[in-house]
Structure formats: C-alpha cells, structure tokens
Amino acid sequence: MTIEQRPFAAVAIAFACTLALSSLAPSVARADDRDKDRDDIKHVLLISVDGMHEVDLQRYVNSHPSSSFARLLAHGVRFADAHTSRPSDSFPGLLAFMTGGTPKTHGVFYDDSYDRTLFAPGSNCQGSPGTETLFAENLDYDLTKLDGGGPAGSNHINPANLPMRLKNGKCELVYPHQFLRLNTIMEVIHEAGKRTAWSDKHPAYEIISGPSGKGLDELYAPEINSTSVPGQPGADWTTDPSFTRTYDQFKVTAVLNWIKGFDHTGNTRVGVPAIFGMNFQAVSVGQKVTADGYLDAAATPSPQLQASLDFVDASLGQMLDALADQHIARDTLVIVGAKHGQSPIDVNKLHMLVGSTNPKLGGGARADVTDPADLLTNGGVALAQETADDVALIWLKNQGDAARAVAILEADRKGSNKAHIEKIYAGDELVDRFGDPAAGRTPDIIIQPIPGTIYSGSKKKIAEHGGFAEDDTHVLLVVSNPKLAPAVVHERVANRQVAPTILKALGLDPDELEAVRGEDHTRLLPGVRLKD
C-alpha cells in the first residue's frame, strides 16, 4: 500500500495493512502525541454523493482550490482507488457502507430483484413461491405526496405493496429491513445506546435499520419520485437537475438540524446523532438526463451538472461550518463517498436498445443493442425476471435451463454480439462471487455488457449505473477530520470497508458486524491511523 503525505506528494509512507485500530488519530507518522483530544470521535457524518466519480473529485478540486471538497482534503485521507459494490445499484451500494457486506452475503442485489422463496404482494402466500421484490417508490401510499403518503407518523410504506413469506406456517409481510440478511452499523451503534439518523430518497431505505428493524432512531426519506414539485404538474424531482437540487436541499436542512442537536424538523431537541448523514441525488440526475451529462471523455461537466456539483460543494460547506459553530468539528469524522458511479462518462460510447430514439445515439446508429432477455425467450428459455440497466440480472423460470441459456448468450457474444456482452457470470464463477442461485436470491445469470451499453430505449437518460464498469464503480472516497494530516491512499479499497472503520472510530467493536466476522472478512480502511 502506498500513501502520499500532502503537500509532499513524493514522500511515500508504507504501513502494514493489519493495523490495530481504535479511536481517531492523525493519518501520518508525525502525529503529536500531546494532542490529548485526538481520540474523542463522538460523531460520524456519512455523505453519499450518488454518481460522483473519483475523476469528478480530482477535476473539481483542481479547478476550485478553495472549495469545500478541497477543505475536506486539506485535513483528510483521499482514497484514489475506491470502488462500489457489484452490482452498483443504490440499494447494495448503500448497504456496502451500512453492513460491510456484499450482495452474496447480505442478499440484496438491486432495489428491483427476485426471490424464489417469497410470495407476491396481496397473495396471502397462496400459489407457488417466487416473486419480484421491488423496494422503491412502489411501496409508498401516494406518489403525489412528498412523504409518500400514509398515516401521520407512519413509515409511509403501504403494507399492501410488500412481498410476503411463510414463517413457522404463518403468512407475513416482508419489510425491506426483513429482506436484509446481515446486521448494520446502525444496529450496532443503536444497541450501544447512541443515536442514529439517515436521510435518503425513498421510505424503502428503512432497510438500513437492519434485520432487527431497530437500528434507525430517525429516517427522513422525502420521496424523490413523488409528483410534488411545486408548479410542475406530473413532474417528479428527477425530471430536471434544478428540481433535484431543490429536493436535496430538504435533506441538507435535515442534516443541519441534526448537527444542531434537533430532529430533522428542527422542532425537537434530541442530541447530535453518533452516526448520521444523507445521499445527494443532484449529481446523479445531472449525469443521467439527456440534456446534460458530460461534455467529453475527460469528464468535463455540462452547465447543469456543474451546477449540481457546485450545489453539493456549497452544502458540504454549510455542514462543515455548522460542525464548527456547534464546537463539534474535532469530534466528528466526516466521510464522503458515493453509493455508485455512472456510465458512460463519454456519451460517444453510449449504445442502447434497437428502436431507441435517444438523440445522443449518433443519429440512431448506436441504437443497435438486443436485449439479452429477447435472445433467451426467442431461444425457448423462459425468464422469471430480468433486471437491466447497464447490467443484466436474469432469473430463469426453470433453473434447469441455465446451461442452455448460457450457451445462447455465449453464441451471441462470440458471434455478432447483438447484446453487446462483455462477460457472462454463471455456474461456479457466479456461485463463488455472488452465491448459489439455488438458495433463491442470486440471479441465475449476470451479464456485464461492453461499457457504454445500456439495456434501455429511454429518451430521457444518457447514463446509468448498476454495472461493473470503471465508470460505474470507481468513485470518490474521503475521510476527513481537523486532526488528520492530508494524505492519498493508492491501494484499491471497497466502500464496504467504511462500515467497520465507522464503528472503530466511535470506539465500538467492528467484530459486531456479521460481515467482519463472517464470510466477507471486511477490513478497516487503510491509512486512517486509529490508535488503540
């Protein structure tokens, strides 16, 4: 592992990867042992700037040396080779931060997936098991309401929209948190008697409460897909990046209220949470919408994407100022990362399904992709479900058809490659990396297309996430505190290493996480010197 100590970038300091870690201390060897308050980390502020790549961070800081991002780096460790979960969907992306695990172990591959052991919503567990498990805006009561509707004080999830399971002979609902197989940092921190809070884009993000359902003391989840944009009938908050910035401001206000020791409304004093944070959607929407995105392969942002980056930077500045105003800046570890990236950065690499009229496809020349599901159904293989963005997750109706399905897909890949397939995960390799499909949750086949390929015909977007490509997975990650010296870690790290690092910083045992002591063996982030 190589760590650059800034501003002297030529100086490399080698550290063992198996550091014994505990409370926060400066990240380089010149730490002053007389700094008696260095061990007092009482709070962690975790921020996900959804969609933001490492290259976006580099470009922004280089062109805005007085920015809030630069301010974080001046007292922080930048992980130059940080990577998201695979798949890089928002759900497993956040669960990497929260569980320290992978889809293989926590069991969540996408917000829209399939489970062979569950029953459809409203079925009362009648008929054969096997159903789509969609945990997004579909769970809400009323998509015209910013809070998702439902009774006042409720979790805004309509039970009628939940999948069902048989347990001890009884049919019961499956809430998102019950779908999760590993515990979360929220549970560990809550069980230690400390307060937890989070803000995200759907009420379904109660999943991070963990299997116990008790991990979150407070969730503020304004519905991003609600048609509640003032003066814009029928539009949701993702229609235009300017709408998304307004939407994100709701969550920024919640975080600022938490920093001040209030609940998200600012009305009730509850104390500053030990762990709290939010996701930003503005960058992700700015990357995706057809009118915006990047201007070139070097990740030059369009004006709207630049405005979203500026908004995030200004919001982070508000948070850092609020921490200082409350005299808790030195007590707070700030972690800024991203659940996922976005692909492609270079719109000239964009290929979409045949028939797409997206204006960014070279006059239609790059509307040349065949959906893998069509190849399979035309070959006589029935599908239970396909979830496709810039990845394809395929669950077969009959798992005995797996070899036949792979043969059809491989024949296409090695021939005309109408489906633009780069790699097929199936058989032993899939079981090793993602778990056994026979257990009910893992897809039978996962397809990584050639980077730039999106299995969609949408006119509204020019980028997506979910896949394994570099643009999907290589994201920013910064760990910052006024007591840290600036450094850059070049070792490849995974977002899931954030989870045990948070617990250690708060003086809790990372082994309380099932992902740490179980199959994942998730390690702490290197280079953030924490002292026993």
Summary of the structure (lengths in Angstrom):
residues: 532
radius of gyration: 22.6
end to end distance: 21.3
largest distance: 71.8
contacts: 1963
relative contact order: 0.21
helix: 31%
strand: 20%
